[in-house]
Amino acid sequence: MWVGGAIALVVIAVIAAAFIVWPRSDGAPQAAPSAPPPMTPTATATPSPNPSGPPANDADYEAADLPIDDVFLVRPELPVDDDPQGEVLPLIASPRETEGAPVFADPEGEPVAWLPQEQTYGGTDLPVVEMHQSWVKVLLVGRQARAGEGDAGQVAGWLRVSDVVLTPNDVSVEVDLAAQTVDIVRNEGSEGTRERLAEDFAWGTDATPTPVGRTFIMHIESVPSLGYTRGHPIVYLGAQSTTLAGFDGQDVAVTAFHYHDVRSGAISNGCIRVDADVTARLAELPLGTPVIIS
């Protein structure tokens, strides 16, 4: 099941092909499966900035000159994540200033989008995948291209360290499609912990697969009008469908964890259907929490 965005707090439930549609108002929201992960993760220290790396950029930029980085953004300049099963650092980056921060496809180039400090459907608290003295590389919402028109995979980009607040984060979510497991992994102190949330769930069909790789929790919301969720929270992710450009005339196809009465096997349009206890636990995690799907 895939999820798109809603404006002015109006959510339209469309129970067809198990989708959620967020109608837009223009005011600006499988690789081969792995074996089950080890049950004792290794603790990860907070990284220090790399003194090398791209040179600093102290230029001033204006939000009005750039498109907003939200779930609707399609920006060919943004790179698709080049290491989808790679490391995610224990940091979440958020814009420091109220007006937001410029987003760069290349730290030695000019910005290609603008990241607000807040927006209706999240995507402003972002996991850091690479860190230098003046720059952090983060996962982003939006796409390089819609499915069918190019690579619709998870995109990444660069933010200036001076533009962001970096918050330590010791938690991630790991999903193994082969083992049918969902785990919360915490790296605390000298020891890590792994909490098994699920040992069965529903995932995408061959035609509408659940996207694999690293993404993150973008937004959490309960939408009672979506009857099949039974009022349980929907945990929206930054990843969009790699085979569906949108749904029901809309131009987004965002995936999520959500409750469904039927929740076993490769039967969804890409979303991960889980039980109520799983949605409740995932909804407790901070926005920007990394989610690694293998």
Buried (B, 14 or more C-beta within 10 A) or exposed (E): BBBBBBBEEEBBBBEEEBBBBBBBEEEBBBEEBBEBBEEEBEBBEEBEBEEEBBEBBEEEBEBEEBBBBBBBBBBEBBBBBEEBEEEBBBBBBBBBEEEBBBBBBEBEEBBBBBBBBEBBBBBBBBBBBBBBBBBBBBBBBBBBBBBEEEBBBBBBBBBBBEBBEBBEBBBBBBBBBEBBBBBBBBBEEEEBBBEEBBEEBBBBBEEBBBBBBBBBBBBBBEBEEBEBBBEBBBBBBBBBBBBBBBBEEBBBBBBBBBBBEEBEEBBBBBBBBBBEEBBBBBBEBEBBBBBBBB
